[in-house]
Amino acid sequence: MIEPNFNKSTQILTISDDIHFRQLASLLPQMFSFIDPVEFKLLYINKVEAGYSLEKVIGQSIFNFILPEHHDLYRETIKKVISSRETIKIDVGFLSYHFPDGITWCQTTISGVYNENNELQSILVLSEDITESKLLEIENNNQSERLKAIINNTFDLICSIDLDYNLIEFNASLAKIVKNGYKVDLKRGMAILDYIDPSKHEYHKDIYRSVLTGETKNDIENYLTSKGEYIYIETSYHPIYDVKNQITGISVFSKNITERIKSEKKIKLALKEKEVLLAEVHHRIKNNLAMVSSLLQLKELNITNEEAKDALQSSRKRIKTTALIHELLYRNETFHEINFKDFVAELFDLLKTNESIILELKGNNVTFNLTTALPLGLMLNELMLNSFKYSYNDNIPGKLDISVFSENDHLTINYCDCRGAFPKHIDFSTSNTTGLTLIHTFAEQLNGKIELIQHSPPHYLIQISL
């Protein structure tokens, strides 16, 4: 074995001219050095990092090249090596010219060198550069610490459990709740079910079993507090996978949504009160219109002039049509939309003059709000009044054909008497009769138009922009 020789007068290690030793030292990827065990001076080093030279390094204290915060660790490790004769590994940062942070990280193995009398001669230090892996480790640790800070600074409850439903990790918020509620300090390995209402154990086990098959679960539960109040917790459960894509546990994220639930209940109560109020408003309007209609009917009974009686009768039916719209609104669940087919069917039953006439409704099942329903309903009222007055003024069976189609915010209604004929001497678009004037007025209110596209039988085309 080739051993280095010491010059005792200078305490500087000198190497023999043995070519084998020099060759071995140059080929080793690691950096190795010998250090004086008393003064901690470098006696020998096989190579130095760029920026240093052998002449300036040999004879210097090793602590001139070690980060100040690692001095105590390095010194204590050497002392332990001397006292115990062990070989010890430590990670140490050295001052560097090469890396951006000015630090070269080395995994350093320290052991004693003894002569033939088993006396300590020097300290052997073998250093392997681990800078890249150490920087990655530091970054991962920093990220982990930042993540822990985020998790522990949230009011949400976060934990992970293993396959046996025991705690793996948990955040400060969960630990605080358990401490306040159970007077227990949470620790890893504790059973999560110990802190859940026993009546809910099977329910939670069902969730856990589903998640452990790869499902994601979301749940809202309520818990009774010691004050007799309910709190509402929204929880999501996710499977945890390892590098082999095997499920190893469950992550649990819980959020206290009690205030949100309370707000939602208040909103629902307010909406319910509003709905009741709207229903009452529509009901009263309908009743008031019915009263006006009854008064007009009484007046109609005392009038002998047929023209006046006919005018009162037409007005009364228009009022009934308006009342019907409000009746449908308060009978609905929404109070702001009317189903077109339902309205047309009820309007037909209200206005038809005999049972021999049938209604055939086709097309889309569309709904309208009050703003659209009133003028459209009154327009159809006028068309039906004309149909029953002129096309169906006897008891011969007949059919009223109405179809509706909606597309791209446009509504098209085809209305056909299927019997009779529209008088050719009357211009449908310019006539100033009350009924036709109302029909065109309502069409304008709807930003639409109505056309007579066939005289016999009368066939009308209504087009409305929604």
Backbone hydrogen bonds, N-H to C=O, Kabsch-Sander energy under -0.5 kcal/mol:
donor,donor_aa,acceptor,acceptor_aa,energy
3,E,1,M,-0.5
5,N,14,T,-1.7
7,N,12,I,-1.3
8,K,6,F,-0.9
10,T,7,N,-0.7
11,Q,7,N,-2.3
12,I,7,N,-0.7
13,L,43,L,-0.6
14,T,5,N,-2.3
22,R,18,D,-1.7
23,Q,19,I,-2.3
24,L,20,H,-2.4
25,A,21,F,-2.7
26,S,22,R,-1.9
27,L,23,Q,-1.5
28,L,24,L,-1.4
31,M,127,S,-2.4
32,F,30,Q,-0.5
33,S,125,V,-2.2
34,F,44,Y,-2.2
35,I,123,I,-2.6
36,D,41,K,-2.9
40,F,36,D,-1.6
42,L,60,Q,-2.8
43,L,34,F,-3.3
43,L,41,K,-0.6
44,Y,34,F,-1.5
46,N,32,F,-2.2
52,Y,49,E,-2.1
57,V,53,S,-1.2
58,I,54,L,-2.5
59,G,42,L,-2.5
60,Q,57,V,-2.3
62,I,40,F,-3.0
64,N,61,S,-2.2
65,F,62,I,-1.5
67,L,93,G,-2.7
70,H,67,L,-2.3
71,H,68,P,-1.3
74,Y,70,H,-2.5
75,R,71,H,-2.8
76,E,72,D,-2.8
77,T,73,L,-2.1
78,I,74,Y,-2.2
79,K,75,R,-2.2
80,K,76,E,-2.1
81,V,77,T,-2.3
82,I,78,I,-2.3
83,S,79,K,-2.5
84,S,80,K,-2.7
85,R,81,V,-1.9
88,I,86,E,-0.5
88,I,110,I,-2.3
90,I,108,T,-2.3
92,V,90,I,-0.5
92,V,106,C,-2.5
94,F,92,V,-0.5
94,F,104,T,-3.1
95,L,65,F,-2.4
96,S,102,G,-2.0
102,G,99,F,-2.2
104,T,94,F,-3.0
105,W,103,I,-0.6
106,C,92,V,-2.6
107,Q,128,E,-2.7
108,T,90,I,-3.3
108,T,106,C,-0.8
109,T,126,L,-3.0
110,I,88,I,-3.0
110,I,108,T,-0.5
111,S,124,L,-2.3
113,V,122,S,-2.8
115,N,119,E,-2.3
118,N,115,N,-2.2
121,Q,113,V,-3.9
122,S,113,V,-1.3
123,I,35,I,-2.4
124,L,111,S,-2.9
124,L,122,S,-0.5
125,V,33,S,-2.9
125,V,123,I,-0.5
126,L,109,T,-2.6
126,L,124,L,-0.5
127,S,31,M,-3.6
127,S,125,V,-0.6
128,E,107,Q,-1.9
130,I,105,W,-2.9
131,T,105,W,-0.5
134,K,130,I,-2.8
135,L,131,T,-3.0
136,L,132,E,-2.0
137,E,133,S,-2.3
138,I,134,K,-2.9
139,E,135,L,-2.5
140,N,136,L,-2.7
141,N,137,E,-2.6
142,N,138,I,-2.7
143,Q,139,E,-2.9
144,S,140,N,-2.6
145,E,141,N,-2.7
146,R,142,N,-2.6
147,L,143,Q,-2.8
148,K,144,S,-2.6
149,A,145,E,-2.3
150,I,146,R,-2.3
151,I,147,L,-2.8
152,N,148,K,-2.9
153,N,149,A,-1.0
154,T,151,I,-0.9
157,L,254,S,-2.9
158,I,156,D,-0.6
159,C,252,V,-2.1
160,S,169,E,-2.3
161,I,250,I,-2.6
162,D,166,N,-2.5
163,L,248,T,-0.5
165,Y,162,D,-1.9
167,L,190,M,-3.4
168,I,160,S,-3.4
168,I,169,E,-0.5
169,E,160,S,-1.0
171,N,158,I,-2.1
175,A,171,N,-2.0
176,K,172,A,-2.4
177,I,173,S,-2.0
178,V,174,L,-2.4
179,K,175,A,-2.2
180,N,176,K,-2.6
181,G,177,I,-2.7
182,Y,178,V,-3.1
183,K,178,V,-0.6
183,K,179,K,-1.2
184,V,178,V,-0.8
186,L,184,V,-0.7
189,G,167,L,-2.7
190,M,187,K,-1.7
192,I,165,Y,-2.4
194,D,191,A,-1.2
195,Y,192,I,-1.7
196,I,193,L,-1.5
200,K,197,D,-2.7
201,H,198,P,-1.4
204,H,200,K,-2.4
205,K,201,H,-2.8
206,D,202,E,-2.1
207,I,203,Y,-1.5
208,Y,204,H,-3.0
209,R,205,K,-2.8
210,S,206,D,-1.8
211,V,207,I,-2.4
212,L,208,Y,-2.4
213,T,210,S,-1.1
214,G,211,V,-2.1
215,E,210,S,-1.6
217,K,237,Y,-1.9
219,D,235,T,-2.7
221,E,233,I,-2.5
223,Y,231,I,-2.6
225,T,223,Y,-0.5
225,T,229,E,-3.4
228,G,225,T,-1.8
231,I,223,Y,-2.6
233,I,221,E,-3.0
234,E,255,K,-2.9
235,T,219,D,-3.4
235,T,233,I,-0.5
236,S,253,F,-2.5
237,Y,217,K,-3.2
238,H,251,S,-2.3
240,I,249,G,-2.6
242,D,246,Q,-2.2
245,N,242,D,-2.2
248,T,240,I,-2.8
249,G,240,I,-0.9
250,I,161,I,-2.6
251,S,238,H,-3.0
252,V,159,C,-3.3
253,F,236,S,-2.3
254,S,157,L,-3.3
254,S,252,V,-0.5
255,K,234,E,-2.6
257,I,232,Y,-2.6
257,I,255,K,-0.7
258,T,232,Y,-0.5
261,I,257,I,-2.7
262,K,258,T,-2.6
263,S,259,E,-2.4
264,E,260,R,-2.7
265,K,261,I,-2.4
266,K,262,K,-2.2
267,I,263,S,-2.6
268,K,264,E,-2.8
269,L,265,K,-2.5
270,A,266,K,-2.7
271,L,267,I,-2.9
272,K,268,K,-2.6
273,E,269,L,-2.5
274,K,270,A,-2.3
275,E,271,L,-2.9
276,V,272,K,-2.6
277,L,273,E,-2.4
278,L,274,K,-3.1
279,A,275,E,-2.8
280,E,276,V,-2.3
281,V,277,L,-2.5
282,H,278,L,-2.9
283,H,279,A,-2.4
284,R,280,E,-2.6
285,I,281,V,-2.5
286,K,282,H,-2.5
287,N,283,H,-2.4
288,N,284,R,-2.9
289,L,285,I,-2.7
290,A,286,K,-2.2
291,M,287,N,-2.0
292,V,288,N,-2.2
293,S,289,L,-2.7
294,S,290,A,-2.2
295,L,291,M,-2.2
296,L,292,V,-2.3
297,Q,293,S,-2.0
298,L,294,S,-2.2
299,K,295,L,-2.1
300,E,296,L,-2.4
301,L,297,Q,-1.7
302,N,298,L,-0.9
302,N,299,K,-0.7
303,I,300,E,-1.2
309,K,305,N,-2.6
310,D,306,E,-2.5
311,A,307,E,-2.0
312,L,308,A,-2.4
313,Q,309,K,-2.3
314,S,310,D,-2.3
315,S,311,A,-2.3
316,R,312,L,-2.6
317,K,313,Q,-1.9
318,R,314,S,-1.9
319,I,315,S,-2.1
320,K,316,R,-2.1
321,T,317,K,-2.2
322,T,318,R,-2.0
323,A,319,I,-2.5
324,L,320,K,-2.4
325,I,321,T,-1.7
326,H,322,T,-1.7
327,E,323,A,-2.3
328,L,324,L,-2.6
329,L,325,I,-1.8
330,Y,326,H,-2.2
331,R,327,E,-1.4
332,N,328,L,-1.2
338,I,368,F,-3.0
340,F,366,V,-2.8
343,F,339,N,-2.3
344,V,340,F,-2.7
345,A,341,K,-2.4
346,E,342,D,-2.1
347,L,343,F,-2.8
348,F,344,V,-2.5
349,D,345,A,-2.0
350,L,346,E,-1.9
351,L,347,L,-2.1
352,K,348,F,-2.5
357,I,354,N,-1.0
358,I,398,G,-2.3
360,E,400,L,-2.9
361,L,359,L,-0.6
362,K,402,I,-2.0
364,N,404,V,-2.2
366,V,364,N,-1.1
368,F,338,I,-2.2
372,T,369,N,-0.6
373,A,369,N,-3.2
374,L,370,L,-2.1
376,L,372,T,-2.0
377,G,373,A,-2.7
378,L,374,L,-2.4
379,M,375,P,-2.0
380,L,376,L,-2.4
381,N,377,G,-1.9
382,E,378,L,-1.8
383,L,379,M,-2.0
384,M,380,L,-2.8
385,L,381,N,-2.4
386,N,382,E,-2.2
387,S,383,L,-2.3
388,F,384,M,-2.9
389,K,385,L,-1.9
390,Y,386,N,-2.6
391,S,386,N,-0.7
391,S,387,S,-1.6
392,Y,387,S,-1.8
398,G,356,S,-1.6
400,L,358,I,-2.8
401,D,399,K,-0.5
401,D,416,C,-2.5
402,I,360,E,-2.6
402,I,400,L,-0.6
403,S,414,N,-2.2
404,V,362,K,-2.1
405,F,412,T,-2.5
407,E,410,H,-2.6
410,H,407,E,-0.9
411,L,464,I,-3.3
412,T,405,F,-3.0
413,I,462,I,-2.9
414,N,403,S,-2.6
415,Y,413,I,-0.5
415,Y,460,Y,-2.7
416,C,401,D,-2.8
417,D,458,P,-2.4
422,F,455,H,-2.6
426,I,423,P,-1.2
427,D,425,H,-0.5
428,F,426,I,-0.8
430,T,427,D,-0.6
431,S,427,D,-2.1
437,T,433,T,-2.7
438,L,434,T,-2.4
439,I,435,G,-2.2
440,H,436,L,-2.3
441,T,437,T,-2.1
442,F,438,L,-2.7
443,A,439,I,-1.7
444,E,440,H,-2.0
445,Q,441,T,-2.0
446,L,442,F,-1.4
447,N,444,E,-1.8
448,G,443,A,-2.7
449,K,463,Q,-2.3
451,E,461,L,-2.3
453,I,451,E,-0.9
453,I,459,H,-2.1
454,Q,459,H,-1.1
459,H,454,Q,-2.2
460,Y,415,Y,-3.6
461,L,451,E,-2.7
462,I,413,I,-2.9
462,I,460,Y,-0.5
463,Q,449,K,-2.7
464,I,411,L,-2.7
465,S,446,L,-0.6
465,S,447,N,-0.6
466,L,409,D,-2.9
466,L,464,I,-0.6
